[in-house]
Amino acid sequence: MEAKDGSFGFDFSGTYTNVEPLKIIEYTLDDGRDVQIIFVTEGDKTTVTETFEAEQENSEELQQAGWQSILDNFKKYTEAFGKLETLHFEIIIDAQVEKVFNAMIDEQQYRKWTAAFSPTSHFKGSWEKGAKIVFLGTDENGNTGGMVSRIKENIPNRYISIEHLGFIQGDEEITSAPEVEGWAGALENYTFEEVNGKTLISVDLDTNQEFISYFADTWPKALIILKEICE
């Protein structure tokens, strides 16, 4: 564990001695002290109670404050994890709307502009309204992953709405699992507008806290590639 500014940090390791999913976690630290974490669900909330054996170097008050701070941060992270935020990106491209629209969804051009996300990025399926479409890529170990989605709306040269339904691991499509529940139904919308003979393309997408910084960094790069393709 380490402070964000790097001013303080320490190693923290041990051995799990008992794990009952959704109920209890127990482990023994390398110095022999025992820790127990109990999860109790009450309606749509969960009470997490952590009990630990204090060490002798620091006061019990200081140790309790430190462990409580960790739990407080865990609470903030967990409560924000399943909440979707909408991000907005836009760029003006010196090309006609029809050209930009077609380039964005053309199979070969799609591979080029989405290479900002993954060098192996591609899609399978149709962009027609109501159609199923999957967005795929391969990691450095050769494993295939991606998103299972459907085209919620497609108004040629004006608007596309993609609804994400689940994810892909290898050959398996997963649309109902705890990992999906937090963002299933998230939308990714593309809007095309003619502005003085050029095209203003706007991207609005739902994402959870985990991917905000990634998309904030990568989407502008992808749109610049699309601009270069069209111009």
C-alpha positions in Angstrom: 0.0 0.0 0.0 1.2 3.5 -0.8 0.0 7.1 -0.6 -1.0 8.6 -4.0 1.9 11.1 -3.8 4.4 8.4 -2.9 5.2 10.0 0.4 4.4 6.8 2.4 4.1 3.2 1.7 4.5 -0.3 3.1 4.2 -4.0 2.1 1.2 -5.9 3.3 0.9 -9.6 2.8 -0.6 -12.7 4.3 -2.4 -16.0 3.7 -6.1 -16.5 3.3 -7.4 -19.1 5.8 -11.2 -18.9 5.1 -13.3 -17.5 2.3 -17.1 -17.9 2.2 -18.3 -16.0 -0.9 -20.5 -13.0 0.0 -20.2 -13.8 3.7 -16.7 -13.8 5.3 -13.0 -13.5 4.5 -10.3 -14.5 7.0 -6.6 -14.3 6.6 -3.4 -14.3 8.7 -0.8 -11.7 8.1 2.9 -12.6 7.7 3.6 -11.5 11.3 0.9 -13.9 12.6 -1.9 -11.4 13.3 -5.4 -12.5 12.3 -7.9 -10.5 10.3 -11.6 -11.2 9.8 -14.0 -9.4 7.4 -17.8 -10.0 7.6 -20.3 -9.0 5.0 -24.0 -8.6 6.0 -26.6 -7.6 3.4 -29.6 -5.6 4.5 -31.9 -4.8 1.7 -29.9 -3.1 -1.0 -27.0 -2.2 1.4 -24.1 -4.1 2.8 -22.4 -3.7 6.2 -18.7 -4.6 6.2 -17.2 -5.3 9.6 -13.4 -5.7 9.8 -11.7 -7.0 12.9 -7.9 -7.2 13.2 -5.3 -7.9 15.8 -3.2 -4.8 16.6 0.5 -4.7 16.2 2.8 -3.3 19.0 4.7 -0.6 17.1 1.9 2.0 16.7 -1.0 3.0 19.0 -4.3 1.2 18.6 -6.0 4.5 17.8 -3.6 5.2 14.9 -4.1 1.7 13.6 -7.9 1.8 13.8 -7.9 5.2 12.0 -5.7 3.7 9.2 -7.9 0.6 8.7 -11.0 2.7 8.8 -9.6 5.0 6.2 -9.0 2.0 3.9 -12.6 0.9 4.4 -13.9 4.4 3.7 -12.0 4.5 0.4 -13.3 1.0 -0.5 -16.9 2.3 0.2 -16.3 5.3 -2.2 -14.9 3.1 -4.9 -17.6 0.4 -4.6 -20.5 2.9 -4.6 -19.1 4.7 -7.7 -18.2 1.5 -9.6 -21.7 0.7 -10.8 -22.7 4.2 -11.7 -22.5 5.3 -15.2 -21.2 8.7 -16.3 -21.7 10.2 -19.8 -18.6 11.4 -21.6 -18.7 13.7 -24.6 -16.1 14.1 -27.4 -16.3 15.9 -30.7 -14.3 16.9 -33.7 -14.8 18.9 -36.9 -13.7 17.1 -40.1 -13.3 18.9 -43.4 -15.4 16.4 -45.4 -19.0 15.9 -46.3 -21.2 14.2 -43.7 -21.9 11.2 -45.9 -18.2 10.5 -46.3 -17.5 10.7 -42.5 -20.6 8.6 -41.7 -19.5 5.8 -44.1 -15.9 5.9 -43.0 -16.8 5.5 -39.4 -18.7 2.2 -40.0 -16.9 0.8 -43.0 -15.2 -2.5 -42.0 -11.7 -1.6 -43.1 -11.8 2.0 -42.1 -13.2 1.0 -38.7 -10.1 -1.1 -38.1 -7.9 1.9 -38.8 -9.5 4.6 -36.6 -10.2 2.2 -33.7 -6.6 1.1 -33.7 -6.2 3.8 -31.0 -8.1 1.4 -28.7 -6.5 -1.8 -29.9 -4.3 -2.7 -32.9 -6.6 -5.7 -33.6 -9.9 -3.8 -33.1 -12.7 -4.9 -35.5 -16.4 -5.7 -35.6 -18.6 -8.5 -36.7 -22.3 -8.0 -37.5 -24.5 -5.3 -39.0 -25.0 -1.6 -38.4 -28.7 -1.8 -39.3 -31.2 -0.8 -36.6 -32.0 -3.7 -34.3 -29.1 -5.8 -35.5 -26.6 -7.6 -33.2 -23.0 -6.4 -33.5 -19.9 -7.5 -31.6 -16.7 -5.4 -31.2 -13.6 -7.5 -30.9 -9.9 -7.4 -30.2 -7.0 -9.7 -29.3 -4.6 -9.1 -26.4 -0.9 -9.7 -26.3 -1.5 -13.3 -25.3 -3.7 -14.0 -28.2 -6.9 -14.0 -26.2 -10.1 -12.6 -27.8 -12.3 -10.2 -25.9 -14.8 -7.5 -26.6 -18.4 -6.3 -26.4 -21.7 -7.8 -27.3 -24.0 -5.0 -28.5 -27.0 -4.1 -30.7 -27.7 -1.1 -32.9 -30.4 0.7 -31.1 -30.8 3.4 -33.8 -29.3 4.1 -37.2 -30.3 7.2 -39.1 -28.0 7.4 -42.1 -25.7 10.4 -42.2 -27.2 11.7 -38.9 -27.1 9.4 -35.9 -26.1 6.0 -34.6 -26.9 4.6 -31.2 -25.2 1.5 -29.9 -26.5 -0.3 -26.8 -23.9 -2.5 -25.0 -25.3 -5.7 -23.6 -22.4 -7.7 -22.3 -18.8 -8.8 -23.0 -16.9 -11.6 -24.8 -14.3 -13.8 -23.3 -12.8 -16.2 -25.9 -15.7 -17.9 -27.6 -18.2 -17.1 -24.8 -20.7 -14.2 -24.8 -21.6 -13.1 -21.3 -24.7 -11.0 -20.9 -25.8 -11.9 -17.4 -23.2 -11.8 -14.6 -22.3 -9.5 -11.7 -19.5 -8.0 -13.9 -22.2 -7.0 -16.5 -24.9 -5.6 -14.2 -23.1 -2.4 -13.5 -23.0 -1.2 -17.1 -25.4 -3.3 -19.2 -27.5 -1.0 -21.3 -24.8 1.6 -21.6 -25.1 3.6 -24.8 -22.5 4.9 -27.3 -24.0 7.5 -29.6 -22.5 9.1 -32.7 -24.1 12.3 -34.0 -23.2 13.8 -37.4 -23.9 17.5 -38.2 -23.1 19.6 -41.3 -21.4 22.9 -40.3 -20.3 25.2 -43.1 -19.6 22.4 -45.5 -17.7 20.4 -42.8 -18.8 17.7 -40.4 -19.1 18.0 -36.7 -19.1 14.5 -35.2 -20.1 14.1 -31.6 -19.6 11.0 -29.5 -21.5 10.6 -26.2 -20.9 7.4 -24.3 -21.8 5.9 -20.9 -19.0 4.5 -18.8 -18.2 3.6 -15.2 -15.5 5.2 -13.1 -13.0 2.6 -14.0 -12.7 3.6 -17.6 -13.2 7.4 -17.5 -9.5 8.3 -17.7 -8.8 5.6 -20.4 -11.6 7.0 -22.7 -10.7 10.6 -22.0 -7.2 9.8 -23.3 -8.0 7.4 -26.1 -11.2 8.7 -27.8 -9.6 12.0 -28.9 -6.8 10.0 -30.5 -9.3 7.8 -32.4 -11.2 10.8 -33.7 -8.0 12.4 -35.0 -7.3 9.2 -36.9 -10.8 9.3 -38.4 -10.3 12.9 -39.3 -7.1 12.0 -41.2 -8.8 9.2 -43.0 -11.7 11.4 -44.2 -9.6 14.5 -45.1 
